[in-house]
Amino acid sequence: MLIIAGMAVVTYIPRMLPFLFMDKIKISPLVKRILRNVPYAMLGALIFPGILNVSEDIYFGIIGACTALFLAFMGLDVIIVVLLTIGVLSCYLYLI
């Protein structure tokens, strides 16, 4: 139990420290805009290689990514995007 508590403290400290010190620092609007987009860029960098290596058929990943992007740009909820993408890929597997 002591190990779990220690791991919790070690995980919490790096997450808490920026909140304590960032109150005193002024950040320019340009830097704020850049930092606001960092999570999306990182998510894309993590997901994109997986799209191309998801199965032996490269088109499977490309069709899934294009479907999800199209549905997301339409403004649908995330769960609807996921379910419809699964449906499209299931149809693709059935037809192949």
N, CA, C and O atoms as a GROMACS GRO file, in nm:
protein
  384
    1MET      N    1   0.082  -0.119   0.000
    1MET     CA    2   0.000   0.000   0.000
    1MET      C    3   0.087   0.126   0.000
    1MET      O    4   0.051   0.228  -0.058
    2LEU      N    5   0.201   0.117   0.066
    2LEU     CA    6   0.293   0.230   0.071
    2LEU      C    7   0.348   0.262  -0.068
    2LEU      O    8   0.370   0.378  -0.102
    3ILE      N    9   0.371   0.158  -0.148
    3ILE     CA   10   0.421   0.180  -0.284
    3ILE      C   11   0.317   0.252  -0.368
    3ILE      O   12   0.351   0.343  -0.443
    4ILE      N   13   0.191   0.214  -0.355
    4ILE     CA   14   0.084   0.278  -0.431
    4ILE      C   15   0.070   0.424  -0.391
    4ILE      O   16   0.053   0.511  -0.476
    5ALA      N   17   0.077   0.452  -0.261
    5ALA     CA   18   0.069   0.591  -0.215
    5ALA      C   19   0.188   0.672  -0.267
    5ALA      O   20   0.172   0.787  -0.307
    6GLY      N   21   0.306   0.613  -0.265
    6GLY     CA   22   0.424   0.682  -0.318
    6GLY      C   23   0.412   0.711  -0.466
    6GLY      O   24   0.450   0.819  -0.512
    7MET      N   25   0.360   0.615  -0.541
    7MET     CA   26   0.341   0.637  -0.685
    7MET      C   27   0.238   0.746  -0.710
    7MET      O   28   0.252   0.824  -0.804
    8ALA      N   29   0.134   0.753  -0.627
    8ALA     CA   30   0.033   0.857  -0.642
    8ALA      C   31   0.093   0.995  -0.617
    8ALA      O   32   0.064   1.090  -0.689
    9VAL      N   33   0.177   1.006  -0.514
    9VAL     CA   34   0.240   1.134  -0.483
    9VAL      C   35   0.335   1.176  -0.595
    9VAL      O   36   0.335   1.291  -0.637
   10VAL      N   37   0.415   1.082  -0.643
   10VAL     CA   38   0.511   1.113  -0.750
   10VAL      C   39   0.438   1.152  -0.878
   10VAL      O   40   0.489   1.234  -0.954
   11THR      N   41   0.323   1.096  -0.903
   11THR     CA   42   0.245   1.131  -1.022
   11THR      C   43   0.177   1.266  -1.004
   11THR      O   44   0.167   1.344  -1.099
   12TYR      N   45   0.132   1.296  -0.884
   12TYR     CA   46   0.057   1.418  -0.858
   12TYR      C   47   0.146   1.542  -0.859
   12TYR      O   48   0.104   1.648  -0.906
   13ILE      N   49   0.267   1.531  -0.810
   13ILE     CA   50   0.356   1.648  -0.798
   13ILE      C   51   0.382   1.716  -0.933
   13ILE      O   52   0.366   1.837  -0.941
   14PRO      N   53   0.422   1.644  -1.039
   14PRO     CA   54   0.446   1.715  -1.167
   14PRO      C   55   0.319   1.775  -1.227
   14PRO      O   56   0.327   1.869  -1.306
   15ARG      N   57   0.204   1.723  -1.191
   15ARG     CA   58   0.079   1.780  -1.242
   15ARG      C   59   0.037   1.903  -1.163
   15ARG      O   60  -0.028   1.992  -1.218
   16MET      N   61   0.074   1.910  -1.037
   16MET     CA   62   0.033   2.019  -0.951
   16MET      C   63   0.126   2.141  -0.964
   16MET      O   64   0.079   2.254  -0.957
   17LEU      N   65   0.254   2.119  -0.982
   17LEU     CA   66   0.351   2.228  -0.982
   17LEU      C   67   0.323   2.335  -1.088
   17LEU      O   68   0.334   2.453  -1.056
   18PRO      N   69   0.288   2.300  -1.212
   18PRO     CA   70   0.259   2.407  -1.309
   18PRO      C   71   0.142   2.496  -1.266
   18PRO      O   72   0.144   2.616  -1.292
   19PHE      N   73   0.043   2.440  -1.201
   19PHE     CA   74  -0.070   2.522  -1.156
   19PHE      C   75  -0.027   2.621  -1.048
   19PHE      O   76  -0.081   2.731  -1.040
   20LEU      N   77   0.068   2.582  -0.966
   20LEU     CA   78   0.114   2.671  -0.860
   20LEU      C   79   0.196   2.788  -0.915
   20LEU      O   80   0.183   2.901  -0.868
   21PHE      N   81   0.280   2.760  -1.014
   21PHE     CA   82   0.372   2.862  -1.062
   21PHE      C   83   0.322   2.940  -1.184
   21PHE      O   84   0.371   3.050  -1.209
   22MET      N   85   0.228   2.886  -1.259
   22MET     CA   86   0.182   2.954  -1.380
   22MET      C   87   0.090   3.071  -1.350
   22MET      O   88   0.064   3.153  -1.438
   23ASP      N   89   0.039   3.083  -1.229
   23ASP     CA   90  -0.044   3.197  -1.192
   23ASP      C   91   0.035   3.327  -1.195
   23ASP      O   92  -0.020   3.434  -1.223
   24LYS      N   93   0.162   3.320  -1.165
   24LYS     CA   94   0.246   3.439  -1.154
   24LYS      C   95   0.308   3.481  -1.288
   24LYS      O   96   0.360   3.591  -1.300
   25ILE      N   97   0.302   3.394  -1.388
   25ILE     CA   98   0.366   3.421  -1.517
   25ILE      C   99   0.262   3.466  -1.618
   25ILE      O  100   0.156   3.405  -1.632
   26LYS      N  101   0.293   3.575  -1.690
   26LYS     CA  102   0.206   3.624  -1.796
   26LYS      C  103   0.244   3.553  -1.926
   26LYS      O  104   0.362   3.548  -1.964
   27ILE      N  105   0.145   3.498  -1.994
   27ILE     CA  106   0.169   3.428  -2.121
   27ILE      C  107   0.102   3.508  -2.231
   27ILE      O  108  -0.012   3.550  -2.218
   28SER      N  109   0.175   3.528  -2.341
   28SER     CA  110   0.120   3.605  -2.452
   28SER      C  111   0.007   3.528  -2.520
   28SER      O  112   0.004   3.405  -2.513
   29PRO      N  113  -0.085   3.598  -2.585
   29PRO     CA  114  -0.195   3.530  -2.654
   29PRO      C  115  -0.147   3.434  -2.763
   29PRO      O  116  -0.210   3.330  -2.787
   30LEU      N  117  -0.036   3.467  -2.830
   30LEU     CA  118   0.018   3.378  -2.933
   30LEU      C  119   0.061   3.244  -2.873
   30LEU      O  120   0.029   3.139  -2.927
   31VAL      N  121   0.131   3.249  -2.761
   31VAL     CA  122   0.176   3.126  -2.695
   31VAL      C  123   0.056   3.047  -2.646
   31VAL      O  124   0.056   2.924  -2.654
   32LYS      N  125  -0.045   3.116  -2.595
   32LYS     CA  126  -0.166   3.046  -2.550
   32LYS      C  127  -0.233   2.972  -2.665
   32LYS      O  128  -0.277   2.858  -2.648
   33ARG      N  129  -0.241   3.036  -2.783
   33ARG     CA  130  -0.303   2.970  -2.899
   33ARG      C  131  -0.222   2.848  -2.941
   33ARG      O  132  -0.279   2.745  -2.976
   34ILE      N  133  -0.091   2.860  -2.939
   34ILE     CA  134  -0.006   2.748  -2.977
   34ILE      C  135  -0.022   2.633  -2.879
   34ILE      O  136  -0.037   2.518  -2.919
   35LEU      N  137  -0.017   2.663  -2.750
   35LEU     CA  138  -0.029   2.559  -2.648
   35LEU      C  139  -0.167   2.494  -2.649
   35LEU      O  140  -0.180   2.377  -2.614
   36ARG      N  141  -0.269   2.569  -2.687
   36ARG     CA  142  -0.404   2.513  -2.691
   36ARG      C  143  -0.414   2.406  -2.800
   36ARG      O  144  -0.496   2.315  -2.789
   37ASN      N  145  -0.334   2.416  -2.906
   37ASN     CA  146  -0.338   2.320  -3.016
   37ASN      C  147  -0.242   2.202  -2.998
   37ASN      O  148  -0.247   2.108  -3.077
   38VAL      N  149  -0.157   2.205  -2.900
   38VAL     CA  150  -0.059   2.098  -2.879
   38VAL      C  151  -0.126   1.962  -2.856
   38VAL      O  152  -0.082   1.864  -2.915
   39PRO      N  153  -0.230   1.951  -2.773
   39PRO     CA  154  -0.289   1.818  -2.753
   39PRO      C  155  -0.340   1.755  -2.883
   39PRO      O  156  -0.327   1.634  -2.901
   40TYR      N  157  -0.397   1.834  -2.972
   40TYR     CA  158  -0.446   1.780  -3.099
   40TYR      C  159  -0.330   1.733  -3.186
   40TYR      O  160  -0.340   1.630  -3.252
   41ALA      N  161  -0.222   1.808  -3.186
   41ALA     CA  162  -0.106   1.769  -3.266
   41ALA      C  163  -0.044   1.640  -3.213
   41ALA      O  164  -0.006   1.552  -3.290
   42MET      N  165  -0.035   1.628  -3.082
   42MET     CA  166   0.020   1.507  -3.022
   42MET      C  167  -0.070   1.387  -3.048
   42MET      O  168  -0.021   1.278  -3.076
   43LEU      N  169  -0.199   1.408  -3.039
   43LEU     CA  170  -0.293   1.299  -3.066
   43LEU      C  171  -0.279   1.251  -3.210
   43LEU      O  172  -0.279   1.131  -3.237
   44GLY      N  173  -0.265   1.345  -3.302
   44GLY     CA  174  -0.245   1.308  -3.442
   44GLY      C  175  -0.116   1.232  -3.463
   44GLY      O  176  -0.112   1.135  -3.539
   45ALA      N  177  -0.010   1.274  -3.396
   45ALA     CA  178   0.119   1.206  -3.409
   45ALA      C  179   0.114   1.065  -3.351
   45ALA      O  180   0.184   0.976  -3.399
   46LEU      N  181   0.033   1.044  -3.250
   46LEU     CA  182   0.020   0.911  -3.192
   46LEU      C  183  -0.070   0.820  -3.274
   46LEU      O  184  -0.045   0.700  -3.284
   47ILE      N  185  -0.174   0.876  -3.334
   47ILE     CA  186  -0.272   0.795  -3.405
   47ILE      C  187  -0.230   0.762  -3.548
   47ILE      O  188  -0.253   0.650  -3.594
   48PHE      N  189  -0.169   0.856  -3.618
   48PHE     CA  190  -0.142   0.838  -3.761
   48PHE      C  191  -0.062   0.712  -3.794
   48PHE      O  192  -0.100   0.641  -3.887
   49PRO      N  193   0.048   0.680  -3.724
   49PRO     CA  194   0.120   0.556  -3.759
   49PRO      C  195   0.034   0.431  -3.740
   49PRO      O  196   0.048   0.334  -3.814
   50GLY      N  197  -0.054   0.433  -3.641
   50GLY     CA  198  -0.142   0.319  -3.619
   50GLY      C  199  -0.243   0.299  -3.730
   50GLY      O  200  -0.286   0.186  -3.755
   51ILE      N  201  -0.281   0.407  -3.796
   51ILE     CA  202  -0.376   0.397  -3.907
   51ILE      C  203  -0.316   0.315  -4.020
   51ILE      O  204  -0.386   0.235  -4.083
   52LEU      N  205  -0.189   0.334  -4.046
   52LEU     CA  206  -0.125   0.266  -4.157
   52LEU      C  207  -0.085   0.122  -4.123
   52LEU      O  208  -0.062   0.042  -4.214
   53ASN      N  209  -0.076   0.088  -3.996
   53ASN     CA  210  -0.032  -0.045  -3.955
   53ASN      C  211  -0.139  -0.125  -3.884
   53ASN      O  212  -0.108  -0.220  -3.812
   54VAL      N  213  -0.265  -0.089  -3.901
   54VAL     CA  214  -0.371  -0.153  -3.824
   54VAL      C  215  -0.396  -0.297  -3.868
   54VAL      O  216  -0.432  -0.380  -3.785
   55SER      N  217  -0.377  -0.329  -3.993
   55SER     CA  218  -0.393  -0.466  -4.042
   55SER      C  219  -0.306  -0.484  -4.166
   55SER      O  220  -0.234  -0.393  -4.207
   56GLU      N  221  -0.316  -0.604  -4.226
   56GLU     CA  222  -0.237  -0.628  -4.347
   56GLU      C  223  -0.285  -0.540  -4.462
   56GLU      O  224  -0.207  -0.503  -4.550
   57ASP      N  225  -0.415  -0.508  -4.461
   57ASP     CA  226  -0.475  -0.426  -4.567
   57ASP      C  227  -0.464  -0.278  -4.527
   57ASP      O  228  -0.532  -0.234  -4.434
   58ILE      N  229  -0.381  -0.203  -4.597
   58ILE     CA  230  -0.360  -0.062  -4.563
   58ILE      C  231  -0.487   0.020  -4.582
   58ILE      O  232  -0.508   0.121  -4.516
   59TYR      N  233  -0.573  -0.025  -4.675
   59TYR     CA  234  -0.696   0.049  -4.701
   59TYR      C  235  -0.793   0.043  -4.583
   59TYR      O  236  -0.877   0.132  -4.567
   60PHE      N  237  -0.782  -0.060  -4.501
   60PHE     CA  238  -0.868  -0.071  -4.383
   60PHE      C  239  -0.849   0.050  -4.291
   60PHE      O  240  -0.946   0.111  -4.248
   61GLY      N  241  -0.725   0.083  -4.262
   61GLY     CA  242  -0.696   0.198  -4.176
   61GLY      C  243  -0.731   0.330  -4.242
   61GLY      O  244  -0.782   0.421  -4.177
   62ILE      N  245  -0.704   0.339  -4.372
   62ILE     CA  246  -0.732   0.465  -4.443
   62ILE      C  247  -0.883   0.489  -4.451
   62ILE      O  248  -0.928   0.601  -4.430
   63ILE      N  249  -0.959   0.384  -4.481
   63ILE     CA  250  -1.105   0.399  -4.487
   63ILE      C  251  -1.161   0.436  -4.350
   63ILE      O  252  -1.249   0.521  -4.339
   64GLY      N  253  -1.110   0.372  -4.245
   64GLY     CA  254  -1.155   0.404  -4.110
   64GLY      C  255  -1.123   0.547  -4.071
   64GLY      O  256  -1.207   0.616  -4.013
   65ALA      N  257  -1.002   0.592  -4.102
   65ALA     CA  258  -0.963   0.729  -4.068
   65ALA      C  259  -1.044   0.831  -4.146
   65ALA      O  260  -1.090   0.931  -4.090
   66CYS      N  261  -1.063   0.806  -4.275
   66CYS     CA  262  -1.141   0.901  -4.357
   66CYS      C  263  -1.286   0.906  -4.311
   66CYS      O  264  -1.345   1.014  -4.306
   67THR      N  265  -1.342   0.791  -4.278
   67THR     CA  266  -1.480   0.788  -4.229
   67THR      C  267  -1.492   0.866  -4.098
   67THR      O  268  -1.583   0.947  -4.082
   68ALA      N  269  -1.400   0.840  -4.005
   68ALA     CA  270  -1.405   0.909  -3.876
   68ALA      C  271  -1.386   1.059  -3.892
   68ALA      O  272  -1.455   1.138  -3.827
   69LEU      N  273  -1.293   1.100  -3.977
   69LEU     CA  274  -1.271   1.243  -3.999
   69LEU      C  275  -1.394   1.310  -4.061
   69LEU      O  276  -1.434   1.418  -4.019
   70PHE      N  277  -1.452   1.244  -4.160
   70PHE     CA  278  -1.571   1.300  -4.225
   70PHE      C  279  -1.686   1.315  -4.126
   70PHE      O  280  -1.751   1.419  -4.121
   71LEU      N  281  -1.710   1.211  -4.047
   71LEU     CA  282  -1.820   1.216  -3.951
   71LEU      C  283  -1.793   1.319  -3.841
   71LEU      O  284  -1.885   1.386  -3.794
   72ALA      N  285  -1.667   1.331  -3.799
   72ALA     CA  286  -1.632   1.429  -3.696
   72ALA      C  287  -1.650   1.571  -3.748
   72ALA      O  288  -1.699   1.658  -3.676
   73PHE      N  289  -1.611   1.595  -3.873
   73PHE     CA  290  -1.629   1.728  -3.931
   73PHE      C  291  -1.776   1.763  -3.951
   73PHE      O  292  -1.812   1.880  -3.958
   74MET      N  293  -1.860   1.661  -3.960
   74MET     CA  294  -2.004   1.686  -3.969
   74MET      C  295  -2.061   1.732  -3.835
   74MET      O  296  -2.174   1.780  -3.830
   75GLY      N  297  -1.984   1.717  -3.728
   75GLY     CA  298  -2.025   1.764  -3.597
   75GLY      C  299  -2.099   1.661  -3.515
   75GLY      O  300  -2.167   1.697  -3.419
   76LEU      N  301  -2.087   1.534  -3.549
   76LEU     CA  302  -2.155   1.430  -3.473
   76LEU      C  303  -2.084   1.405  -3.341
   76LEU      O  304  -1.966   1.438  -3.326
   77ASP      N  305  -2.156   1.348  -3.245
   77ASP     CA  306  -2.096   1.313  -3.116
   77ASP      C  307  -1.990   1.205  -3.136
   77ASP      O  308  -1.993   1.130  -3.233
   78VAL      N  309  -1.898   1.198  -3.042
   78VAL     CA  310  -1.786   1.104  -3.053
   78VAL      C  311  -1.836   0.960  -3.059
   78VAL      O  312  -1.787   0.881  -3.140
   79ILE      N  313  -1.933   0.925  -2.976
   79ILE     CA  314  -1.981   0.786  -2.974
   79ILE      C  315  -2.046   0.750  -3.107
   79ILE      O  316  -2.033   0.636  -3.153
   80ILE      N  317  -2.115   0.845  -3.169
   80ILE     CA  318  -2.177   0.820  -3.299
   80ILE      C  319  -2.069   0.801  -3.406
   80ILE      O  320  -2.080   0.713  -3.491
   81VAL      N  321  -1.965   0.883  -3.400
   81VAL     CA  322  -1.853   0.870  -3.494
   81VAL      C  323  -1.789   0.732  -3.481
   81VAL      O  324  -1.762   0.666  -3.582
   82VAL      N  325  -1.765   0.689  -3.359
   82VAL     CA  326  -1.701   0.559  -3.336
   82VAL      C  327  -1.790   0.446  -3.387
   82VAL      O  328  -1.743   0.357  -3.458
   83LEU      N  329  -1.918   0.450  -3.352
   83LEU     CA  330  -2.009   0.342  -3.392
   83LEU      C  331  -2.027   0.336  -3.544
   83LEU      O  332  -2.027   0.228  -3.602
   84LEU      N  333  -2.042   0.451  -3.608
   84LEU     CA  334  -2.058   0.452  -3.754
   84LEU      C  335  -1.929   0.408  -3.825
   84LEU      O  336  -1.935   0.341  -3.928
   85THR      N  337  -1.815   0.446  -3.770
   85THR     CA  338  -1.688   0.402  -3.829
   85THR      C  339  -1.672   0.251  -3.816
   85THR      O  340  -1.627   0.185  -3.910
   86ILE      N  341  -1.709   0.197  -3.702
   86ILE     CA  342  -1.706   0.051  -3.684
   86ILE      C  343  -1.799  -0.015  -3.784
   86ILE      O  344  -1.765  -0.118  -3.843
   87GLY      N  345  -1.917   0.044  -3.805
   87GLY     CA  346  -2.011  -0.011  -3.902
   87GLY      C  347  -1.957  -0.009  -4.044
   87GLY      O  348  -1.970  -0.107  -4.117
   88VAL      N  349  -1.895   0.102  -4.083
   88VAL     CA  350  -1.837   0.112  -4.217
   88VAL      C  351  -1.725   0.010  -4.235
   88VAL      O  352  -1.717  -0.055  -4.339
   89LEU      N  353  -1.640  -0.005  -4.135
   89LEU     CA  354  -1.530  -0.101  -4.146
   89LEU      C  355  -1.581  -0.245  -4.144
   89LEU      O  356  -1.522  -0.332  -4.208
   90SER      N  357  -1.689  -0.270  -4.072
   90SER     CA  358  -1.749  -0.404  -4.074
   90SER      C  359  -1.803  -0.436  -4.212
   90SER      O  360  -1.786  -0.547  -4.262
   91CYS      N  361  -1.869  -0.339  -4.274
   91CYS     CA  362  -1.918  -0.358  -4.412
   91CYS      C  363  -1.802  -0.381  -4.508
   91CYS      O  364  -1.811  -0.464  -4.598
   92TYR      N  365  -1.694  -0.307  -4.489
   92TYR     CA  366  -1.576  -0.323  -4.575
   92TYR      C  367  -1.520  -0.464  -4.562
   92TYR      O  368  -1.486  -0.527  -4.663
   93LEU      N  369  -1.510  -0.514  -4.438
   93LEU     CA  370  -1.458  -0.650  -4.419
   93LEU      C  371  -1.552  -0.754  -4.478
   93LEU      O  372  -1.507  -0.856  -4.531
   94TYR      N  373  -1.681  -0.730  -4.468
   94TYR     CA  374  -1.778  -0.824  -4.522
   94TYR      C  375  -1.770  -0.830  -4.674
   94TYR      O  376  -1.783  -0.937  -4.733
   95LEU      N  377  -1.747  -0.716  -4.737
   95LEU     CA  378  -1.742  -0.710  -4.883
   95LEU      C  379  -1.611  -0.763  -4.940
   95LEU      O  380  -1.606  -0.806  -5.055
   96ILE      N  381  -1.507  -0.760  -4.862
   96ILE     CA  382  -1.375  -0.806  -4.910
   96ILE      C  383  -1.360  -0.956  -4.893
   96ILE      O  384  -1.256  -1.012  -4.928
   0.00000   0.00000   0.00000
